[in-house]
Amino acid sequence: MIHLSVGRTEEAIADLTEAFVNTVSPYSAIGHLHLAEAYMQAGNRDTSEQMLNRSKQYGLGVAGMHPQEREKYELVLNFLL
């Protein structure tokens, strides 16, 4: 997440992909949301949408979501509109 906050999108994508793609964990849903955000920052709409959809498949829901995560979720949704 530090990579994303300082604009190092490629590093963020690499780290998040290694941590969450092809891996199922209790953090898979939120990890894929972060990947959707990283791809959004990279301007890659299609992959951002794929990662957001995958996060939903892993059970991402807005109920009970931390406000900072909800903000990221809404940013990705607006990007995809």
C-alpha positions in Angstrom: 0.0 0.0 0.0 2.9 2.3 0.5 3.8 1.9 -3.1 0.4 3.1 -4.1 0.4 6.1 -1.7 3.7 7.4 -3.3 2.7 6.7 -6.9 4.9 3.6 -7.5 2.1 1.8 -9.3 4.1 -0.9 -11.0 5.7 -1.9 -7.7 2.3 -2.0 -6.0 0.9 -4.2 -8.8 3.8 -6.6 -8.5 3.7 -6.9 -4.7 -0.1 -7.2 -4.6 -0.2 -9.7 -7.4 2.4 -11.9 -5.6 0.4 -11.7 -2.4 -3.1 -12.2 -3.6 -3.4 -13.6 -7.2 -3.9 -17.3 -7.3 -4.0 -17.4 -3.5 -7.1 -17.6 -1.2 -6.8 -16.1 2.2 -9.0 -14.2 4.6 -7.6 -11.0 2.9 -8.2 -12.0 -0.7 -11.2 -9.7 -1.1 -9.5 -6.6 0.2 -6.3 -7.5 -1.6 -8.1 -7.6 -4.9 -9.7 -4.3 -4.1 -6.2 -2.9 -3.7 -5.2 -4.4 -7.0 -8.2 -2.8 -8.6 -7.1 0.5 -7.2 -3.5 0.0 -8.4 -4.7 -0.8 -11.9 -7.0 2.2 -11.8 -3.9 4.4 -11.0 -2.2 2.8 -13.9 -5.1 3.7 -16.2 -5.9 0.0 -16.9 -9.7 0.0 -16.8 -10.3 -3.6 -17.9 -7.9 -5.2 -15.3 -9.2 -2.9 -12.6 -12.7 -4.1 -13.3 -11.5 -7.7 -13.3 -9.8 -7.3 -9.9 -12.9 -5.5 -8.5 -15.1 -8.4 -9.7 -12.7 -10.9 -8.2 -12.8 -9.1 -4.9 -16.6 -9.4 -4.9 -16.3 -13.1 -5.6 -14.1 -13.4 -2.5 -16.9 -11.7 -0.5 -16.1 -8.0 -0.6 -19.0 -6.0 0.8 -19.5 -2.4 1.9 -21.2 -3.3 5.1 -18.7 -3.1 7.9 -15.9 -1.9 5.5 -13.4 0.5 7.0 -14.0 4.1 5.9 -10.7 4.3 4.1 -11.4 1.1 2.2 -14.8 2.3 1.4 -13.3 5.4 -0.1 -11.0 3.3 -2.3 -13.9 1.2 -3.3 -15.9 4.2 -4.3 -13.0 5.7 -6.3 -12.6 2.4 -8.2 -16.4 2.3 -8.9 -16.3 5.9 -10.2 -13.4 5.1 -12.4 -15.2 2.2 -13.9 -18.4 4.2 -14.7 
